[in-house]
Amino acid sequence: MRTSEEVDERSKSDWFVYVLVSARGDRTYVGISTDPARRLREHNGEISGGARSTRAGRPWTLARIVGPLPDRAEAQRVEHALKKKRGQERLAAADRPAT
């Protein structure tokens, strides 16, 4: 798992898959971005953007970051695999290396 500071130091052409956890800890959200820290701010309503489905869980915390991944297609593949899982299972899957 990488911290958002480590992600910021990377090239913006790298893609990341991120897992958010809601304030109450009962919901998770999976997404992709070249800038997970910015996306977190969008999901939390600090700046415009973010997914409609994350409005109810605010504030969100960045629980896991997978990457960097070489391209958007690979990030979408990992995102799809994580979205098949639920809750804590997503967090555990994000900790394992991709196969």
Backbone bond lengths (Angstrom), bond angles and torsions (degrees), N, CA, C in turn:
res aa  C-N    CA-C-N  psi(-1)  N-CA   C-N-CA  omega(-1)  CA-C   N-CA-C  phi
1 M - - - 1.447 - - 1.521 108.76 -
2 R 1.310 115.77 138.39 1.458 121.50 179.93 1.532 110.01 -108.16
3 T 1.320 115.57 151.89 1.458 119.50 174.77 1.520 108.74 -85.35
4 S 1.327 117.22 162.92 1.462 119.63 179.62 1.528 111.14 -64.90
5 E 1.350 118.01 -28.25 1.469 120.46 177.94 1.527 110.62 -66.51
6 E 1.340 117.02 -40.45 1.450 120.55 177.70 1.517 110.88 -64.92
7 V 1.316 116.60 -37.40 1.458 121.41 178.32 1.518 110.02 -65.08
8 D 1.337 117.57 -41.86 1.464 121.55 -178.59 1.520 112.21 -60.59
9 E 1.342 117.26 -28.96 1.459 121.18 -178.47 1.529 112.35 -76.99
10 R 1.317 117.94 -15.04 1.450 122.16 -176.92 1.526 110.49 -82.21
11 S 1.306 114.93 164.35 1.457 121.28 175.69 1.526 109.99 -63.01
12 K 1.316 117.25 140.99 1.462 121.67 -179.98 1.525 112.23 -70.74
13 S 1.331 118.40 -5.89 1.458 120.11 177.05 1.536 111.13 -84.24
14 D 1.323 117.39 -10.89 1.453 120.99 176.68 1.522 109.65 -76.51
15 W 1.316 115.76 145.61 1.466 121.52 179.33 1.513 109.72 -108.50
16 F 1.332 115.80 147.46 1.451 123.22 -179.42 1.518 109.56 -132.57
17 V 1.315 115.37 148.22 1.460 122.21 170.31 1.522 104.87 -106.11
18 Y 1.336 116.89 133.25 1.456 119.64 -179.17 1.520 110.10 -125.61
19 V 1.333 114.78 151.35 1.462 121.68 176.11 1.522 107.08 -120.80
20 L 1.323 115.97 123.90 1.456 122.26 177.00 1.523 109.25 -101.31
21 V 1.325 116.20 150.93 1.463 122.44 174.01 1.519 107.31 -123.91
22 S 1.341 116.35 134.79 1.459 121.48 -179.02 1.522 111.02 -69.40
23 A 1.329 116.29 163.95 1.463 122.30 -178.12 1.526 111.85 -56.42
24 R 1.318 116.93 -40.15 1.462 120.37 179.86 1.525 112.34 -79.79
25 G 1.322 116.73 -11.87 1.452 120.85 179.02 1.518 114.49 79.40
26 D 1.342 116.51 10.03 1.459 119.32 -176.84 1.527 113.49 -99.50
27 R 1.327 117.30 -4.72 1.469 120.52 -179.87 1.517 110.09 -133.22
28 T 1.340 115.12 149.37 1.458 121.15 173.21 1.516 108.27 -127.73
29 Y 1.317 115.44 158.61 1.460 122.13 177.77 1.518 107.44 -141.34
30 V 1.318 117.34 137.02 1.465 122.98 179.25 1.518 108.83 -116.00
31 G 1.331 116.97 135.36 1.461 121.45 177.36 1.521 110.94 -150.85
32 I 1.346 115.54 175.87 1.463 121.23 176.51 1.519 108.84 -125.37
33 S 1.329 115.35 152.79 1.460 119.98 179.52 1.528 109.37 -169.02
34 T 1.319 115.59 159.65 1.458 120.61 169.61 1.527 109.57 -88.76
35 D 1.340 117.09 -9.76 1.468 122.45 -178.47 1.534 109.66 -143.41
36 P 1.335 117.98 81.09 1.466 120.66 -177.54 1.527 114.15 -59.66
37 A 1.315 118.66 -33.31 1.472 120.70 179.64 1.536 110.48 -64.01
38 R 1.331 116.66 -41.45 1.469 120.21 177.13 1.524 110.52 -65.76
39 R 1.326 116.71 -43.02 1.466 120.42 179.86 1.526 111.10 -61.63
40 L 1.319 117.60 -37.92 1.465 120.34 176.59 1.520 110.37 -60.02
41 R 1.318 116.92 -44.29 1.472 120.91 178.07 1.525 110.51 -62.05
42 E 1.323 117.60 -37.66 1.467 120.76 177.20 1.525 110.90 -65.82
43 H 1.322 116.64 -46.42 1.467 120.29 179.55 1.529 111.70 -61.25
44 N 1.317 117.13 -33.45 1.464 121.33 -179.82 1.524 113.23 -84.54
45 G 1.328 117.56 -0.02 1.452 121.72 176.42 1.518 114.67 80.15
46 E 1.324 118.02 11.16 1.460 121.35 179.30 1.520 111.47 -73.39
47 I 1.321 116.29 -32.91 1.462 122.43 174.93 1.527 107.13 -134.10
48 S 1.325 117.17 162.11 1.466 119.65 -176.54 1.525 110.69 -67.75
49 G 1.323 114.74 148.29 1.451 121.43 -177.53 1.515 109.44 119.86
50 G 1.297 117.80 -164.19 1.461 121.50 -179.23 1.513 110.92 90.81
51 A 1.287 116.19 159.77 1.456 122.23 -178.29 1.526 110.04 -88.17
52 R 1.312 115.99 143.08 1.463 121.04 178.61 1.523 111.00 -57.04
53 S 1.321 116.20 -37.70 1.472 120.15 -176.26 1.527 113.37 -66.04
54 T 1.330 118.37 -15.77 1.470 119.54 -179.38 1.528 113.03 -94.00
55 R 1.315 118.67 -2.55 1.470 120.12 -179.94 1.519 112.50 -60.85
56 A 1.337 115.94 -39.37 1.469 120.18 -174.82 1.529 113.26 -72.35
57 G 1.306 119.49 -23.64 1.459 120.95 -174.88 1.509 115.68 -95.08
58 R 1.316 117.78 5.38 1.464 121.16 -174.47 1.514 112.16 -62.30
59 P 1.318 117.12 146.51 1.466 127.32 -5.18 1.528 111.14 -81.35
60 W 1.310 114.74 149.82 1.457 122.74 178.50 1.518 109.01 -99.83
61 T 1.330 115.86 152.65 1.458 120.61 172.50 1.528 108.04 -121.33
62 L 1.301 115.17 150.16 1.459 121.95 179.23 1.527 107.50 -83.01
63 A 1.328 116.71 106.65 1.456 121.55 -174.26 1.525 112.94 -90.40
64 R 1.323 117.28 -37.43 1.463 121.23 -178.50 1.520 109.49 -146.03
65 I 1.335 114.25 147.47 1.466 121.43 171.70 1.524 106.85 -131.26
66 V 1.322 116.15 126.64 1.464 121.88 176.95 1.523 106.91 -109.22
67 G 1.306 116.88 127.51 1.455 119.56 179.24 1.507 110.69 140.57
68 P 1.325 116.14 -175.78 1.459 127.22 10.54 1.527 111.83 -75.13
69 L 1.313 114.47 148.60 1.457 122.81 176.51 1.528 107.93 -110.19
70 P 1.324 118.05 148.96 1.466 121.11 -170.44 1.521 115.59 -68.15
71 D 1.335 117.42 -28.08 1.463 119.00 -178.38 1.520 110.60 -156.76
72 R 1.314 114.94 171.29 1.463 120.83 -177.64 1.531 111.78 -62.81
73 A 1.324 116.97 -38.00 1.464 120.69 -179.24 1.526 111.24 -59.67
74 E 1.324 117.28 -43.85 1.463 120.73 178.46 1.531 110.53 -66.64
75 A 1.329 117.11 -39.66 1.466 120.60 177.50 1.526 110.50 -62.07
76 Q 1.323 117.10 -40.57 1.467 120.82 179.45 1.527 111.13 -67.40
77 R 1.331 117.28 -34.59 1.460 120.55 177.60 1.530 110.19 -63.68
78 V 1.337 116.55 -45.90 1.464 121.33 179.69 1.535 109.85 -66.75
79 E 1.329 116.71 -42.39 1.469 120.99 178.28 1.529 110.34 -57.88
80 H 1.320 116.99 -46.24 1.462 121.45 -179.21 1.533 110.74 -60.05
81 A 1.331 116.40 -43.40 1.465 120.50 179.34 1.524 111.06 -62.65
82 L 1.332 117.76 -41.05 1.467 120.99 179.49 1.523 111.76 -70.83
83 K 1.335 117.41 -34.49 1.464 120.19 -179.41 1.529 112.44 -68.72
84 K 1.321 117.22 -17.82 1.463 120.31 176.09 1.530 111.27 -72.76
85 K 1.320 116.26 -18.74 1.457 121.92 -178.41 1.534 108.94 -97.88
86 R 1.330 116.61 169.25 1.457 121.35 -178.42 1.525 111.17 -130.34
87 G 1.317 115.98 145.32 1.461 123.08 170.55 1.514 115.11 52.29
88 Q 1.333 114.73 -128.53 1.464 121.06 -177.03 1.527 112.06 -61.81
89 E 1.324 116.47 -26.77 1.467 120.61 177.35 1.534 109.87 -62.48
90 R 1.333 117.04 -35.51 1.476 120.91 177.09 1.522 110.25 -64.26
91 L 1.314 116.27 -43.21 1.461 119.76 -178.44 1.519 110.63 -64.75
92 A 1.309 117.16 -42.27 1.454 121.09 178.58 1.526 110.97 -64.52
93 A 1.319 117.39 -41.80 1.461 121.29 179.89 1.524 111.33 -65.79
94 A 1.325 117.29 -34.08 1.462 121.30 179.83 1.530 111.17 -69.20
95 D 1.330 117.25 -22.30 1.471 121.49 178.71 1.525 112.81 -80.25
96 R 1.345 116.11 -21.55 1.461 119.82 -177.57 1.525 110.72 -85.30
97 P 1.341 116.70 145.93 1.468 119.24 176.15 1.538 110.61 -64.58
98 A 1.313 116.14 146.99 1.467 121.24 177.72 1.515 109.60 -67.14
99 T 1.338 115.23 145.60 1.469 119.49 179.00 1.505 110.17 -108.02
